Amino acid sequence: MAIISLVGSVQALFYLLLFQSKPKKSLSDYLLILFTLLLGAIFFDQYLRNTNFYQLHPEYWGITYCFPIITAPLLYFYVVLITQPEQKFKSWFWLLTIPFFVFLTYYLANYYFLPIDKKTAFFHLATTKPWAMIYAGEFFLVLSGPVYSVLGLFRLKRHIKNIEGNFSYTTGIDLIWLKTILIAIIAVNVIGVLLNVLSDIYPLFTYQTSDNIMHSLNVLLIFFIGYYGFKQALIYPAGKAKPDQMQKEQFAEIQLLGNSETTPKYTKSGLQKNEVDIYYSSLIQLIDSEKLFLDSRLSIKTIADKLGMSVNHLSQVINQQSGKNFFKFINEYRVEEAKKLLLDQSNQKYTILAIAYDCGFNSKSSFNTIFKQYTGKTPSDFIENSKN
């Protein structure tokens, strides 16, 4: 078990060094660095515990005891930050750290500064006759992981809807890896409870075996968190659109057209029905003339910048006039373009994947999925049916 813990701590140190080389680190990156640092400290503490270090130096025992209580909130903070357009630390974040600071204050006042002999007595009593604070600490250790993972999953579900309203693609920004990690954390905690039952109540194997399994699973988790966390780019780029003079004049002209009835859903948007019609006409003209949908990284902000309007207003225009979100709106153009190219005899020398890339799709899987959603057929079936 000592080797497993050492591997986990070395792995955490490796990712900390790797993160330092990441250019343009965001607030979410720094939060993940702190998360990885704490996990590395916890693993190293477990390594020392299993090499009899604390028997020789009991004055250091329990240094990282409070760390696991804050790791789950930190990972949840990461989910919140990476999924919001502006990465700002929210004041309510501090509320979720209260249990950590309560326990840290308790141990600072009652344990950490005790003489060695009293520290040993305190630890012995805590393990043989635990009291309320010890039970409360264990309670937070067991429940914090699953609870914050579930909250994170709800955040990610909302995130999927948000990116479909802002981007024409999902590859690299759908955070599937993070969703998998959160589900895995829940599963690992459930496995941990089952292992404790099987090792303590129904002793099918030893407590050490149970710990070995849990540490191995946690080492795998930190590997994937570090690997994918380092690769994850910022989803919402910083900066605001600055319309040029022509766009400003166009917007001013629209404002002079007067008021008209608005859709109830957007009564507070400030955009009138006649403005929606004009903007939608300009949008269609822009997309058709410049074929913006061929850009595989196209975002609603890019088009809003070109039209000289806000992202919220453009989203309203697309929703009201087409009945679709931005993702579906743009990918419908791409599918129509793909249908033309697939049926063009001069394109037979190209693969279906090459055509998909030419139409603005950035992966074969997304092309097949979206194409079938719109046509009811896979690209291959579509070609075969056109020959009949």
N, C-alpha and C positions, 0 to 999 in steps of 0.2 A: 504494500500500500504506500510505503514511503516513496518508492520509485514513481508511482502513478502521480502522487502529489507534486513531486519534483518536476515531472514532465509538464504538469499544468502550470506551475509557477514560471518555468523557463519559457513556455509557450506564451504566457501573458507578457513576459518581458520582451520577447521577440516582437509581438504586435505593438507594444508601446514604442519600441524603436522604429518600427515600420511606419506607424502613424506620424512620427515626427518628420518623415520624409514626404508626407502627403501634402501637395500644394493646395493653397487656398482652403485651409481647414475652416469648417463652419462651427457654430456653437454646438451642434449635435455631435460633431467629431470630438470636440473636447470633452463632452459628456461621456462619450463612449470610451475615451482614453481614461477618464476617472473610473468608470465602471470596470474596465480591464485591469487597472492598477489595483483596485480593491480585491478583485477575484484572484489576481496574482499573489497578493498578500495573504489571502485566506488559504490558498493552496500551499504557500510556503510555510504558513503556520501549521498546517496539517503534516507537512513533511517533518518539521522540527518535532512535532508531537510524537511522531512514529520513529524518531531516531534517539529518543530518550534525552533530548536537549533540555526539556523543561524539568526533568528530574535533577539535572545538574545545575540548572539556572531557573529555579522556580519564580524568581522575581519578574520574569518576562511572561509568565503564564497568563493567558487570556487577553493579550493585547488586541487581537483581532475579533474578539467575541461579538462586538456590536456591528462589525462590518456587514455581515449577511443581511441585517435588518434594512440597510439602506440600498443594497444592490438592486432589489426588485423595483423600488421607486425610481432609481436612476435609469434603468432600462425603459421604464414607462415614460419618463421624461424624454428619453431619446426618441421614442415612437412619436410623442407629441410634437417635438421640434422638427423632426425630419418630414413630417406630414403637413406642416403649416407653411404658408407662403413667406411669412416673415419670422425668422428664428429669433424670438425674444423670450427671455426668461420671465415667466409669469409669476406673479406674487403668490398665487395659490399653490405653487410648487412647494413652498416652504411648509405648508400644512401637512404634506405627505411625509415630511422628514421629522415630524414631531416625535413619533415613537423612537427613532434613532437617537435623537438628542435627549430624550427622557432617560433611556437606558444608559447612554454615555455619561450623563450627569450623575446617575445613580452609582455607576461603577467608579467614576472619578471620586465621588464622595465616600464610598464605602469599601473600595477594594484596591484600586490602582496604586495608591500612595501608602498602603499598609506596609509594615515591616515584613520581611520574608516569612517568619514563623506564623504571623497572623494571616498572611496571604494563603499559606498552605492550609491553615485551619479553615479559612473561609471557603476555599475550593473543595476541601474534603466534605464540609457540611453541605455545600451546594449540590454535590453529587450523591450524597447519602440521604439527606433530609431536606430536599429543596423547598423553598417557601414561595410566596405568591409572585414576587418579581422574577424568580427563576422560571416558574411556569409560564408567566406572561411573555418572557423572552423567547421561550421555546414555541409558544403559540404564534408569535409574529414570524419566527423563522420558518415554520411549517406553512403558514397560510399566505404570507406576503407574495411568494413566487406565483402560485396559481391565481390569486386575486388580481394582481397587477397584470398578469399575462392575459386574463380575460378582458380587463379594461383596455389593454393594448389591442386586442383583436377587434373590439368594437371601434376603436380609433382607425384601424386599418380598413375596416369595412366602409367607413365613411370616406376614407382616403381614396378608395377605388372610384367612388362616385365623383369626388372632386377632380381627380385627374382626367376622367372622361369628359368633364366639362371644360378642361383647360388644355388638354393635349390630344393630338391625333394618334398617339401610340401609347403603349403601356410598358413595353420592354425596357427594363432597367429602372423603371420608376414605380412599378406596381408593388414593390417590397414583398414579393412572395417569400423571399428568403427569411424576412423578419417574421412573417406570419408563421412560417414553418418552425422557427426558433421558439416562438411563444407557445405554440402547440406542444413542441417537444419539452419545454419547461414544465408545462402542466403534466405531461405524461411522466416525466422523470420524478416529479413530486408524488404522483400516484404510485409509481414503482417503489419509491422510497418508503412510503407508508406500508405497502405490501411486504417489502423486505424486512422492515422492523417487526411486523407481525409474525412473519415466518421465522425470523431469527430469535425473537424474544418469547412470544407466546407459544408458537409451534416450532421448536428448534430444529428445523430441517437442515440448517447450516449455521455456521458461527456468525457472530456479530462482525468479525473481521472480514468475512466473505461478503456480507451485506455492504460494509463500508467500501470494499474494493470495487464492487459493482457500481455503487453510487459515484465514487470518485472518477471512475472510468467514463461514466456517462457525462459527468460535469466537464471533464477534460475535452470530450468531443464537442460539447456545447460551446465552450470558450474558443475552440478551434474555428467553428463555423461563424460565430459572432465576430471574431477578429478578422477572418478572411473576407466575409461579405461586407462587414462594416467598413473595412479599408477600401474596398472596391466601390462602395456606394457613393455616387456623385450627388451634388446638391440638386434637388428636384425642381425647386422654384428659384430661378436666378434672380438676383437682386437688381434693382434699377426700375425706373418708371419711364413710360413712353413720353417723348417730347414731340408732338406733332409739328410738322413744318407749317409755313405760312399759308400754303394752299389749303391744307387740311383744316387749319383754323378758320379760314374764310368759308369753307364748305360747311363747317359745323355752325358758324354764325348764321349762314343762310338758312339752315334747317331750323334754327331757333326762332327765326322771324316768321315761320310759316303758321304760327298760331297754335292754339291748344285744340286737342280732340280727345275722344274717349280712350281710356287706357284699359288694358286687361287687368282684372282684379288682382291677379297674382303679383303684378308689378306696379301697383298703385303708388308705391312710395319710391319708385325708381327715378322719377322725374322725366322719363322718356315718353313722349306722346305717340299715339297711333300713327300719325302721318310721318313722324320721325322714324319710327320703326320701318315703315314701308320704304322710305328713301334709303335708309342705311342698308336694308336687305337687298335692294336693287344694286347699290354700290358694291356690296359684298359679292353678289353673284357675278357682277361684271369683272371685279378684281380677280376672283378665283378662275373664271373662264379665260381671261386674257393672259394671266401670268402662270396659270396652272400651278398654283401654290401647293395643291395637294400632293404633288410629286416630291415635295420635301418630306423625307421620312421623319424629321424632327420638328415638324410644324406644330406650333402652339397657338392658342387663341390670342396670346399677347402679341405675337408677330403680326397677325392680321389686324388687330386693334391698333397697333402702331401705324400701320399703313393707312388705315381709315381715319386716323386721328380721333379715336373715341376710346372710352374706357373699356376694360375687359368685361366689367359687369353689364354695361349696356350692350356690348356685342353679344354676350351670352344670352341676354334677354331677346335680342333680335332673332338669333338663331332658334331659340326655344319656341318663341311665339310663331314665327313664320314657317318653320320646317317641322316643328313638333319633335325635334331630336336634340340631343346634346351635341357638343362640338365633336366628340370622338366619332359618333355615328354619322354626323353630317359630312365630315371630311372623308371618312372611309367609304361612304357611298360613292363619292366621286372616284376614289381609287378603284373600287370594284368595277365601275362602269368603264374606266380606262383599261383595266385588266381584261374585261370581256372583249373589248375591241382588239387589243393586241393578241389575245389568245386565238381569235378567229381570223386574224390577218395571216394569210398564207406565207407572206414574206418573213414572218417571225418564227417559222417552224424550226429554223436552225438554232433558236434560242431555247434554253430550258425554262420550265415553268418558274423556277426560282429566280432566274435572271429577269423575267418579265415582272415578277412580283416586286423586285427591287426597283425596276424602272417605274413602277406605278406608285412608289412611295412606301411600300411595306418594308419593314426592317427585319423580318424573320419569316421562315417558311411556315412555322406553326401558326403565327398570327394571320398570315395570308390565307391559309387553308380554313381557319376557323371563321374569319370575317367573311370570306368569299361564300362559304356555305350558308352563313346566316342570311345573306342577302339573296342568294340564288337558289338555295336548297340543294346545291350540288357542290362537290369538290371541284377544283379546277380541272382535274383529269376527266371527271365525269362530264363536265361542261363541254370539253373539247370533243369527247366521244359522241355525245348526244348531238352536237352540231353537225357531225358527219352523216348522221342518219336522215 
